[in-house]
Amino acid sequence: MNHTRTITILVILVVLLAAVASGTGILSREGPGPSTYMSIRGETVELYVRGLYAHMSSAVAIQGIAQDYITLCVALPLLIIALLLFRKGSLRATIVLADLLLYMLLTYLFYTARPLAPLPKRRA
């Protein structure tokens, strides 16, 4: 059976959703800015407190934004090229397409770990 059309539709959907998610991560800046938070173990953690990465530490948020740039500028164009070559029957493109889809899966698993708790009160 030929599943080329189904794979094409799903990859286009992944490209569109990843573009929206990456763009949101890069462009969202609303929020008061960095604040400190005392962890359960008594450690002081600096929270990013802006946009999509509001509940994350500053170090993790910067890495997430960098990952969004890589996804938007490198992974998505490669995904489109791999899809076009896959549709022409290239075995290498099929392998690259599978690898890029795995990259997308692993990249967006990161977002599922985002806590849903409200932001802590700012400490002076």
HELIX and SHEET records of a PDB file:
HELIX    1   1 THR A    4  LEU A   27  1                                  24    
HELIX    2   2 GLY A   51  TYR A   53  5                                   3    
HELIX    3   3 SER A   58  ILE A   70  1                                  13    
HELIX    4   4 THR A   71  ALA A   75  3                                   5    
HELIX    5   5 LEU A   76  ARG A   87  1                                  12    
HELIX    6   6 LEU A   91  THR A  112  1                                  22    
SHEET    1   A 2 SER A  35  MET A  38  0                                        
SHEET    2   A 2 THR A  44  LEU A  47 -1                                        
END                                                                             
